[in-house]
Amino acid sequence: MARKAKQLRLTLLKSRFHRKPGHAECLGGLGLRKRHQTVTVADTPENRGMVRKVGYLLQVEEL
């Protein structure tokens, strides 16, 4: 029986403009470009690190 990979649903709540360059790059890497945009990403250590770095801009839900 195959396991379902865990997912994270991310919603960008605050603008990425006027942030540190590394934070804007993390948002781009997660696929977030506009405010109130929602994306679903795999729950991997790499994505968790990016979410931790810019968590103050996001709403995070585990699926």
C-alpha positions in Angstrom: 0.0 0.0 0.0 1.5 3.3 -1.0 1.7 6.1 1.5 0.4 9.6 0.7 3.1 12.2 0.9 2.4 14.9 3.4 1.7 18.3 2.0 1.7 21.9 3.3 -0.8 24.5 2.1 0.8 27.9 2.2 -1.0 31.3 1.9 1.0 34.5 1.5 -0.6 37.0 3.9 1.9 39.9 3.7 3.7 41.4 0.7 7.2 40.2 -0.2 8.3 43.7 -1.1 10.6 45.6 1.2 11.9 42.4 2.8 15.4 41.0 3.0 16.5 39.6 -0.4 16.9 36.1 1.0 13.3 36.1 2.3 11.9 37.2 -1.1 13.9 34.4 -2.8 12.5 31.8 -0.4 9.0 32.9 -1.3 9.8 32.6 -5.0 11.2 29.1 -4.3 8.0 28.1 -2.6 6.0 29.4 -5.6 4.4 32.4 -3.9 4.3 35.6 -5.9 1.1 37.5 -5.0 -0.6 38.3 -1.7 -3.4 35.9 -0.8 -2.1 33.3 -3.2 -2.2 29.7 -2.0 0.1 26.9 -3.1 0.5 23.3 -2.0 4.0 22.0 -1.5 5.6 18.7 -0.4 6.5 18.5 3.3 10.3 18.1 2.9 13.1 19.4 5.2 14.1 21.9 2.5 10.6 23.4 2.2 10.2 23.4 6.0 13.4 25.5 6.3 12.1 28.0 3.8 8.7 28.2 5.6 10.5 28.7 9.0 12.5 31.5 7.5 9.5 33.5 6.1 6.9 32.1 8.5 5.9 35.6 9.6 4.5 36.3 6.1 2.6 33.0 5.8 -0.4 31.0 6.9 0.6 27.3 7.1 -1.8 24.3 7.1 -0.7 20.7 7.2 -2.7 18.4 4.9 
